[in-house]
């Protein structure tokens, strides 16, 4: 199964970043457009989370960095959606920039 890896650095503290990432995956219209059956699991107090839908799954990890945090998003797509890897990567980068600016 094809994977899309996106890394993003932010000056936002880890807990604030997790809240914004959770909001992004739970409410963003563009994510719902890809897969309306998205289910998110962001355990309270943890710096990790998972997102699962019928069309994809994603693992999110937030690590502390010098002046904020580093976010890793790894999306697993079914083989049939591999032509959309670039579009998925661009969308995630754009949204991380928007939510964690």
C-alpha positions as CSV (number, residue, x, y, z in Angstrom):
1,X,0.0,0.0,0.0
2,X,1.4,3.4,-0.9
3,X,2.4,5.8,1.8
4,X,2.6,9.6,1.9
5,X,4.9,11.1,4.5
6,X,4.7,14.7,5.4
7,X,6.8,16.5,8.0
8,X,6.1,20.0,9.2
9,X,7.9,22.3,11.7
10,X,6.0,24.8,13.8
11,X,6.6,27.3,16.6
12,X,3.4,26.2,18.3
13,X,3.8,24.3,21.6
14,X,3.0,20.5,21.4
15,X,-0.3,20.6,23.2
16,X,-1.6,23.5,21.1
17,X,-0.4,21.7,18.0
18,X,-2.3,18.5,18.9
19,X,-5.5,20.5,19.4
20,X,-5.2,22.2,16.1
21,X,-4.3,18.9,14.3
22,X,-7.4,17.3,15.9
23,X,-9.6,20.2,14.7
24,X,-8.1,19.9,11.2
25,X,-8.8,16.2,10.9
26,X,-12.2,16.2,12.6
27,X,-13.8,19.2,10.9
28,X,-12.0,20.1,7.7
29,X,-14.2,20.0,4.6
30,X,-11.4,18.9,2.3
31,X,-10.6,15.8,4.4
32,X,-14.3,14.9,4.5
33,X,-14.4,15.3,0.7
34,X,-11.8,12.6,0.3
35,X,-13.6,10.3,2.8
36,X,-16.8,11.2,4.6
37,X,-16.4,8.2,7.0
38,X,-13.3,9.5,8.8
39,X,-12.9,8.5,12.4
40,X,-10.3,10.2,14.6
41,X,-8.5,9.0,17.7
42,X,-6.4,11.5,19.6
43,X,-5.9,10.3,23.2
44,X,-6.0,13.1,25.7
45,X,-2.5,14.0,26.9
46,X,-0.7,12.1,24.2
47,X,1.3,13.6,21.3
48,X,0.1,10.9,18.8
49,X,-3.2,10.2,17.0
50,X,-4.7,8.1,14.3
51,X,-7.2,8.8,11.6
52,X,-9.1,6.1,9.7
53,X,-11.5,6.1,6.9
54,X,-12.7,3.8,4.3
55,X,-10.2,5.2,1.7
56,X,-7.2,5.9,3.9
57,X,-5.5,5.7,7.3
58,X,-3.1,8.1,8.9
59,X,-0.7,8.2,11.8
60,X,0.2,11.5,13.4
61,X,3.1,12.1,15.8
62,X,4.1,15.4,17.3
63,X,7.7,15.8,18.7
64,X,9.2,18.6,20.6
65,X,11.7,20.7,18.7
66,X,14.0,23.6,19.6
67,X,11.5,26.4,19.2
68,X,8.1,24.5,19.0
69,X,7.3,21.2,17.6
70,X,7.8,18.8,14.6
71,X,4.7,17.1,13.1
72,X,4.9,13.8,11.2
73,X,1.9,12.6,9.2
74,X,2.1,9.2,7.5
75,X,-1.0,8.5,5.3
76,X,-1.5,5.0,3.9
77,X,-3.6,4.8,0.7
78,X,-5.1,1.8,-1.1
79,X,-3.4,0.8,-4.3
80,X,-6.2,2.3,-6.4
81,X,-5.6,5.7,-5.0
82,X,-1.8,5.8,-5.6
83,X,-2.2,8.2,-8.5
84,X,-3.5,10.8,-5.9
85,X,-0.4,10.6,-3.7
86,X,0.8,14.0,-4.8
87,X,-2.6,15.6,-4.3
88,X,-2.9,14.1,-0.8
89,X,0.6,15.3,0.1
90,X,-0.1,18.8,-1.2
91,X,-3.4,19.0,0.7
92,X,-1.8,17.9,4.0
93,X,1.1,20.4,3.6
94,X,-1.3,23.2,2.8
95,X,-3.6,22.5,5.8
96,X,-0.7,22.1,8.2
97,X,0.6,25.5,7.1
98,X,-2.9,26.9,7.6
99,X,-3.7,25.4,11.0
100,X,-0.2,25.7,12.5
101,X,1.0,29.0,11.1
